[in-house]
Amino acid sequence: MRLIIISGLSGSGKSVALHTLEDAGYYCVDNLHPGLLAAFVTQLAGERARVYDKAAVGIDARCGVEILDHFDTTLQEIQALGVAVQIIFLHAETDILLRRFSETRRKHPLTRGGLPLVEAIALENRLLANIAVRADLRIDTTRLNVHQLSQLLRERLQHNDLDRLSLLFQSFGFKHGTPLDSDFVFDVRCLPNPYWEPQLRSLTGKDQAVIAYLQNHPLVDTLYHSLQHFLQTWLAHFEQDRRSYVTVSIGCTGGQHRSVYITERLSAHFHTLRGGNVCTRHRELS
C-alpha cells in the first residue's frame, strides 16, 4: 500500500493537491488527526478486497504541538505495517499567503483568540517544522496558480513508482527570487547573454535563433558538460539512498534565455538516460 501525506501552510494549496490525488485514484481524507493515522492505514490495508492500494491524507497544524512533536513515532508505526510513505510539503512566501487570504476572505485556522494573520502564519511554520524537515518533496507554490500546481503534481507522481527517482529540471530568473523547493541550484549568469542582442531579446531559450547563438560560444558547452557530469555522478547516489524526488534549478538573470536553454538540454539528456520520470518546468515562461 502507498500513502502520501500532504502537509504545509494554510493557503499554500493543500486542498488542490488532495483533489489532484483524488482524481488520480487515491483515497483521500483531509485534516486527519495524526493520532488516527495508524488506525486509518490499518483499516485500509486490512480490507479483504484491497479496493484501495493508495491513499492520501492532509495534515495541518490544528492538531497541536504535542501531537506534531511525536510525528516521528506515528511515521514509524505506519512504516512498520509495510506501508510505503511519502510526504509532500507545500509552502509559499508570507506576503503571497497574506494576499491569498485577503482575496478569498478565508479565515486562517490559527487566528483564534485574536492572533494577527502574519503571526498565525509564523506560528504555523514553527508547528509544522517537524513534518517539513522530513518531506520527500517540497513545493513552493508562491508563483503557481491552481492549474499549474495540479499539473506539476501529476507530472511528478505519474512516473514515480517508489523505486525510481522523480527528477525535475526547472529554469528561473534570479531577479524574481530563488526557488525555495530546490535540491540543487546552479547559476548560469556567467554565460553570454542573448538579451543584449536586440533580435533575440523577445525570444526564449527554446527558440532556434537563441539556441544557435548559445551554441556558438564554447563556454556554454563547457558549463553544460560540467553540470551533466556532476548530476550524472551524484544522482546515482541519491537514488541509492532511496530518495524519491530531486529538483534541479537553473537560474539566469531573467529566466528567459540561458537558464531555459541549459534546462532543456539537461532535461533531454536525462530523459534519454532515465525515461519518463524526468519533468521540465520553466518558471518565468509560465
Secondary structure as UniProt FT lines:
FT   STRAND          2..8
FT   TURN            10..11
FT   HELIX           14..23
FT   TURN            24..25
FT   STRAND          27..29
FT   HELIX           34..36
FT   HELIX           37..45
FT   TURN            48..49
FT   STRAND          54..59
FT   HELIX           61..63
FT   HELIX           65..69
FT   HELIX           71..80
FT   TURN            81..82
FT   STRAND          84..91
FT   HELIX           94..104
FT   TURN            109..110
FT   HELIX           112..114
FT   HELIX           117..127
FT   HELIX           129..132
FT   TURN            133..134
FT   STRAND          137..140
FT   TURN            142..143
FT   HELIX           146..158
FT   STRAND          166..173
FT   HELIX           174..176
FT   TURN            180..181
FT   STRAND          184..187
FT   TURN            189..190
FT   HELIX           194..196
FT   TURN            198..202
FT   TURN            205..206
FT   HELIX           208..215
FT   HELIX           218..240
FT   TURN            241..242
FT   STRAND          245..252
FT   HELIX           258..274
FT   TURN            276..277
FT   STRAND          278..282
FT   TURN            283..285
//
